[in-house]
């Protein structure tokens, strides 16, 4: 039985005189539930756009918590054209204003749409993500390769051509660079790959398993190594020096991730045969269990950039994407999936869904639970990581 406590706090939302007048005109009181999975979408209308531009706008806005209605019922009326270059106009019916009316040129239509979406999202008070990048693993038969793409799957390009098994890509914070595991040299080793220069080097090549590298905001790298006899959590400096063993449990630790301040590492482990999430200080010390009541086998944690939430995979018969406060406690089940990774806005997740015999990447808006598969990326793909 799934025992999840939902965050269902309801507040009367008063957004200044504009909204008050709008509500009076329409004859209703606006309420706004808050919390993961509990919020309604923000309603927008679209007109004037065609073809690829319209499709991109609908996708990019939907996975950021917007949904579509007619002009009379929309809070934001979005209109424009895409005859060669994109022109976008936004009318805010609550504030009775036109906060955005702009033409976009240069680049292709994808880049123009992304720039427009970012400006619109920012004016609504949210952090924009349309010009961010993701990395992921693509299966190529018995082998796999690492790819990067725009957050919505456009402009996908291969990073590796190792013709072997690769896994666990993750971004170095504030760099156009990746860590990942590859069997290129005959052993599961961690590589660092600068995408700007193309330079690639071995980062960790100890005997046994080297995997699941995760870089912090203050120049540390956590990883899973089995050099001590079992998979344990280690960390070190960005140049590989100062290696420190943080766990020694023989419980098959996995999936380390960092708190935004670089002080803590969250990871999955086992206690008395049951998988749990724990955290340990990057400087060492005793690990602390993060309580996730009602959840079976939590794994693959990812700490939100704002420090407030941990997303993870729960195996409850099927794989489920869940979130909870970073200190543990009430868990919200969102959608079926695994491998969650937060966007820089601490609102959107990318994850993997199983569909038949393949895996597809999917984008999820946590407050509304709206999600869409990234159909522009074909084949079987998994282990996504969002650049931050």
N, C-alpha and C positions, 0 to 999 in steps of 0.2 A: 504494500500500500504506500502511495506517495503522500508524505506528510509535509506539506509546505505551508508556511505562513505567508500570506500575501500582504504587501504594503498597500493599504487602501485608505489613506488619509484623504479626506475631502476638505478643500478650502474654498471659501468664496473668493474669487479672483477679481480684484479691482485694479485695472491697469490705467488709472488716471481718468481725466475728464472725458477723453475721447471714447474710451470703452463704455463709460457710464452712459454717454449720450447714445452710443450705438445700441446698447442693451435696451434703453428706453424706447428708441425708435422701433426695435423689433419686438418689444414686449416680453422679454425673458430675462432671467437672472443667470449669469454665466458662472458655473462652478468648474473648478479644475482639480481633479484628483492628482495626487503626486505619488511617485515611487515607481520602481521597476515594474513594467507591465501594467500599470494602472492609469496611465495618462492618455487622454484622447489625442488624436492627431491635430495639427494645425491645418485648417482648411484653406486651400488655394484654388484658383481657377486658372486655366491656361487657354490662350487664344492667339492665333496668328502664326504659330510655329508649325513646321511641317517636317515630315521625314525623320532623318536621324536626329536633328535638333530636338524635336518634340519627344522622341523616344528617350534620348539622353536626359532631358529635363525631368520627365516622369520618373525614370529610374532613380536619378541622383537625389531628387527631392523626397521620394517615397521612403527610401532607406535612411533618411534623416528626420523622419517623423512628420512629414507633410502628407496630406492626402487631397484628393481632387473632387471638386463639386462645381456647380454652375456659378456664374458671376454673382448672382444675387445672394448666395449663401456663403461666399468665400470671405475670409478675413483679408486675404491678399489677392488682388487680381493681377495676374502676370500676363502681359501681352507683349507682342513684338513680331519680328520677322527674321528670316534667315536666307535672304536672297543674296548669296555671296558672302556677306558678313552678317554677324548676329546683331540685332538691335533688341534690347530688353527694357521693359517698362514695368514698374511695380506700383500699384495703387494700394495703400493701406486704408481699408474702409473703417477701421476703428479710429485711427488718428485723423482721418479725412485729409490725407496727404499723398504725395507722389515722391517717395524717398529715393527712387532709383529710376533713371531714364537715360540710357547710355548705349552707345554703339561699341562693338568689339571687332577689331580687325587684327590681322596677323595670325600666323599659325593656321591650324585647321579648325573645323567646326567643333571638334571635341574640346580643344583647348579654349575656344571662345565660350562654349557652354559652361565648362568648368569655372572659368573666370566669373561669368555672370552668376552662376549658382553660389559661388563663394561670397560674392558681394551681397546677394539677397539674404543668404543665411546669416551673415554677420549683422545685417541691419535688424534681424529679428531677435538679436541678443544671444545667438548661439555661436560656437566656434566653427569656422568653416573647415571642410575636409576634402573638397572636390579636387584639389590639386596635390593630394598626398599619394604615396606609393604603398604598394603591398609586395611582399615576396611570398613564394609558395613552392611546394614540391609538385612536379608533374610526373606521373608514371609514364614510362616509355617501355612497356612490356615488363620484362624481369628487372629492368633498371629504372632509374629516375634521374631527373635534372632539376636544378633550381631556376625559377623564372621570377621576373619582376614585372609589374604592370601598374597602371593607374588604379586607384582604389575601386573603380567600377569595372575593371577588366580590360579597358582599352590600352592599346600600345604595349601589349605583352611582348617581352623579349627574353631569350635565354641568357642566364648568367654562366652556367656550367655546360661543358660538353665532355663530361668525364666518362660516359658510357659505362657506368657502374651504379651502385646504390649511393644516393645522397639523401640527406634528411635534415630536419630541424633548422631551417633558415631563421635567422633573427637579425634585426637591424642594430647597428651601433648608433646610440642616440646622437642626434644632430650631425650625423655623417651620412654620406651616400656610400655606405659600406655594410657588408653582411658578414656574419659568422654562420657557418654551417658545417655539418659532418659529411665526409666523403670517404669512400673505400678506395679512392684512386691509387693510393700507395699500398693497398692490400690490407689495411687495418682501418677501423673506424676512427679517423682523426678529425680534429676540428681545424678548419681553415678560416682565415680572415681574407676578405676579398673587397678591395677598394673599387667601387664601380666607376668612379671618375677617371682613375688612372689605368684601370685594368689589372693593377698589381694584385697578386695573390700569394699568400705565404701560409705555411703550416703554423698554426697557433698552439696546438696541443697534440703531442704524439707520444703519450705514455703507453706502456704496455697495456693491452686490453682496451676497454671501451673509453672513448672520448666523445662526448655528445652533449646536446642540449645547452650549448653556450647561451648565456644571457648577459648583456652588457648593462651596467648601471649608468646613471647620469653623472657620477663622480669618478669615472675612470677605473672601475673594477669589472671583472668578468667572472660570473658564476658558471659552473658546468658540472656535469656528472662524469666522474672518472671511476674506473674499477681497478686502478693500479694497486689499491690496498686490499684487494680480494673480493670486494663486492661493490656494486654501484653506490657511490656516496657523493654528497655535495661538497664541492671545493670552490674556493674563489682565489683570484690572483689579480695582480695589476694588469693594465692593458698591454704591457710589453711582455707579459708572461711571468714576470718575477713575483716573488712573495707568495708562492702557492701555500694555501692554508686549507687543511681538511676540517670541515665543519660538522660532519656526521660520521659516525662509526657504528652503525646498527646492524649491518647485514640484512636490511629490510628493503633493498632495491629502491632507493630513492629515485625520483624522476622529476622532470619539468620545473627546474628552478626559475623564479621570476623575482624581480626587485620591487621593493617599495620605491616610490618616486624620490624620496630623500636619500636613497642609497644606503640606508641603515639596516634594512632587513631583507632577507631572502625567504620567500615562501616556496614550498615544494610539497610534493606528494610522497608519502611513505606508508608503512604499515605498522600498526600496533596490535599485538595479539592476533595477527592474521587478517586484520581489517584495515583497508586503506583509509587514510585520513590526510588532512592538510596540516602542515606545521610551518612555523617560521623560526628562523635563527638569525642572530645578529651577524653581520658581515665580518665583525671582528672576532667571532667565536662565542662560545657559551652554550648553555643548555637550550635545546629546541623547545618551543611552546606549541601546543596543539591549538588550532583555530577551530572553534566549535561550529559545526554545520549540522544542526539537529534535523533528523528525519531524512538524511541523505545517505545513500549507499555508495561506497567506492568513489569519493571525489578525487579528481585528478586534473592534470593540465591547467593549473591555476594561472591567471594573469591579473596583475594589480593595475587598477585604472590610473591614468596619469595624474588625476586630481587627488589620489590617495584614498578615496572614499570607499571603493568597491573592489571586490575580488570576483572575477568571473571564473568558472571552472566547468569541467565535464563531470556529470554524475551518471553512473551506470545503474539505472533503475529498470532493469529488463532491457530497455533501449538506452542509447546514449542521449543525454539531455544537457542543454546549456542552462546553467544556473548562475545567479549572482547573489552575493550577500555582502553586508557591511564588512569592511576590511578587518575589523576586530572579531568577526564571526557573529553568529546569531541568526536572525530570521532569513531564510533562504527563499528566493523566488525562482521558480522554474519558468523558463521562457519558451524555448522551442526544442525540438529534437535536433541534435547535432553534437559536435565535438571540436576540439582544437580552438577554443576561443582566443581572440586577440583584440585588445581595445584599440580604437582609433584615438588620435590625439585629443579629440573632444570629450573623452570619457563618457560618451553617450552611445556610440555606435560600436558594434562588434562585427568582426569577420570570423566565420567559423566554417566547418566542414559538415556537409550532410551526406548521408549514404543514400544513393539512388540506384537501385538494382545492383549491378556489379561494379559500379564506379562511384567515385566521390566527387561532389561538386562543392564549390565555394559559395557561400551565402552571406549576405550583409543583413544585419539585424539592428533595428532601432530599439534599444533597451526600454525606454519609457513606454512606448506604444506596442511593443512586440511585433511591429511590422517588419517583414523580411522578404527579400527576393534573392533568388539564385543569380549568380553572376554568369549569365548565359553567354557572354562574349568570350569567356574562357572555356574552350572545349576540352574533351578528354577527361581523364581522372586526375583530380588535383586535391591536395590536402596540406596540412600543417602551415596555414597562412600566418604571416607576421606583418603587422602594420607599422610602417615607419613613423617614428615620433621625434 
